[in-house]
């Protein structure tokens, strides 16, 4: 059973149960109210009957005629029986029910009045004291009219219940068809979505409801899935590209080398070339292990100077990209610039940061600032590039992740991930900010566009 049909059934059942309970309450209240009104009517008729029969000798003729007129009007469908002190019928036409009424005489005398039911009639008994003696007056009224009214009410309630039930079912189907129309559109769009268009979000109607919230959440999930596919694609490209070149070089050299005998010098040359390619492959594998966080340093840590690492990286960027750097380097204690680390991964991390700054800012000047924060060294790298969208900032250090703006530039998406793992190994706090995002948050110290990378180094200890 689908959700639409289930909701129709549930709404119909709820309506049926509620209306049935309400109908039962209405029927019960009407029954009790009508019976109470009948009781009052019979009580009045019984008293009038007693006055008509037993007070005739004491009332003026004119007053008695008035009582008689009321009596004739009320007793059109009523029968009377008046029992004397000897429990014999003295007045009335209920002699055929003498035995039944006689069984209630004692109760009527004890209680003063009594209302009870027969198979098809209502009875009311009244104990009446008169100068002629004590009498018990009984009134019998046919219950057919009362029963027919109750049956009519019950029939009306049942008909209304059935009509309402059918209306609720039809209306529920119609309303659910309207309510689920956008949901069916979403299902169709998701079913027909191709893998190549996975990054395209589903159109959201401007309606502030749960469906819009679901679509927003789903589009976010879709974006993450698309990013995951992009990461996988970048990973395959990176591995295939990085491994293909040295492996092709090794294969080519070995094929050429095997075609004829070689001199010892040629053997030595080819051997050194193959070893260089193997070292390059080893470095790639080490980078991959570093990405996974499983390449823990086995060598003893060295004492390196952070400023010298950065100057070396700046020199490489100037040689490769003709990059321009401005450096704010105030006088700092020498120990503040020292770090316990391995030089090779630290150079890799610093170079990745500077290379990104140069690449994404179209060779605009990069500003590097050294400063002292408490007893720690803080290095900030400012570029004037494309910046990073606020919703992408939490993911830029994920392995093989590339932001939408960054995809127009060549890259594999592992640089910042490597940097993050290196910083984590040496307790360096890495913080990446977007200038525009910071200004939107109220931080007006950042001007223009671009990215700021902040490195907060741990306190040096020997």
Buried (B, 14 or more C-beta within 10 A) or exposed (E): EEEBEEBBEEBBEEBBEEBBEEBEEEBEEBBEEBBEEBBEBBBBBBBBBBBBBBBEEEBEEEEBEEBEEBBEEBBEEBBBBBBBEEEEBBBBEBEEBBEBBBEBBEBBBEEEBBBEEEEEBBBBBBBBEBEEEEBBBBBBBBBEEBEEEBEEBBEEBEEEBEEBBEEBBEBBBEEBEEEBEBBEEBEEEEEEEEEEEBEBEBEBEEEEEEBBEEBEEBBEEBBEEBBBBBBEEBBEEBEEEBBEEBEEBBEEBEEEBEEEEBEEEEEEBBEEBBEEBEEBBEBBEBBBEBBEEEBEEEEEEEEBEBBEBBBBBBEBBBEEEEBBBEEEEEEEEEEBBBBBBBBBBBBBBBBBBBBBBBBBBEBBBBBBBBBEEEEBBBBBBBBBBBBBBEEBBEBBBBBBBBBBBBEEEEBBBBBBBBBBBBBEBBEBEBEBBBBBBBBEEEEEEBEEBBBBBBBBBBEBEE
